């Protein structure tokens, strides 16, 4: 029984790492290839408010759809959980991961629109293809925030690291001063691994944007080649889906 519980815990943590890798990459992708945050709604809200103060409220058309659709993603995840797969937790996780994969494939088909006045190429965040792309990523962020928010009964987020950093600090305190120092050390290690992997994934996306993207030429290449980088988060999400299906089959 203990081995079974440990195995379930390990699978949960591995899935958390995979989804965090996808989250970090998608967050960087949305910013560097589409022009604004796809999953960090705090940043979009700040930018939206600033645009009003600057006397350019039309810029809200960039940020408001993503903010709304992030909430829609959370709503849909809750709907799937409560109405479609109410009696089977793994079933609704599998459904949601399948939806995420489908949305990501659609994002890959949407061309990146660059600012024609920019050199090197940079995204035009007011172009509708980029807005639509980030709106789909916002829905993905809503799904991840609602339904993939814990491992080992510990909360975490795969899309934004602020809360994880706070949890790392609390776990570190527990590792030093808590009654169960071993548990505190393990929690601190896992949160540190999640934060580090998020940073590495985001840095990898930015490295491609900074070192490779400026050297590309040709409208088709500039518009579509960056989307091939989404094969990385797609692979990690598909792997998560396979782990869910496998664990469900083993339990059955």
Buried (B, 14 or more C-beta within 10 A) or exposed (E): EEEEEEEBBEBBBBBBBBBBBBBBBBBBBBBBBBBBBBBBBEBBBEBBEEBEEEEEEEBBEBBEBBBEBBBBBBBBBBEBBEEEBEEEEBBBBBBBBBBBBEBBEEBBEBBBBBBEEEEEBBBBBBBBBBBBBBBBBBBBBBBBBBBBBEBBEBEBBBBBBEEBBEBBEBBBEBBEEBEEEEBBBBBBBBBBBBBBBBBEBBBBBBEBBEEEBEEEEEEEEBBBBBBEBBEBBBEBBBBBBEBBBEBBEEEE
